[in-house]
């Protein structure tokens, strides 16, 4: 079979471009690694319950930071700990989350809060909660047979209305 010289040139050019493209993609994937972009802190996932702040998950008021409250959440085996938490309306909140077992999602429906929780990594998200109400927290990464039952609740309450009710 005879291949014309121009066809050989185009085949050589096409294969060379393909090899260069795959080399660049491969190098950047290995160079950047497969780490989540927000993973600044690494922990031993087998000892999450012993590592601060995950040894005491929940809501904390903080002083001297850019944010007003920290919400510490641990995901494991089709549940979030704590299962329900409350923050005041208009406060700046830092969500700090990790998982003990497999990859989980952490999405608060109706907000811009969406994190991927990977074992051994700490995910963080800072936002201002400016809508009152109850928000459903869902796992948006398939994590096993109990995935559909994995949820929690965020309550954003207006401090003025809470005082009036008391």
C-alpha angles and dihedrals in degrees: 000000000000122000117197115242093242090054089052090052092050092046090050091047093048095047091046091052090048092050092047092048093049091046092053093047092046094048094048091048093052094038094051093037126210096283124132111256095240096047102119094143128052124199138178104261092205091063102039092127090059098047122087129269092017093058087073110030120189142076122322131180109227131200128209097021134106089251131058101216139026120211111198114197132181120196121203141145098355098316143084123225113243098032094200133021138172132217130177121257114261096020124131108240132194113205112206115187143166139163133235100205126012138355112296134176126230112202125159106208115234094021138079092251111119125146136168112225115209126183111261096020133093116221121202134189127178120200142148114246105221103160121074121221143068117305126197117230113211137187105234096182116079105247104169143293095321093050095111092057094051108110144123137186134245116199117200107194131187106236092210093055091046091055092048091053092053 
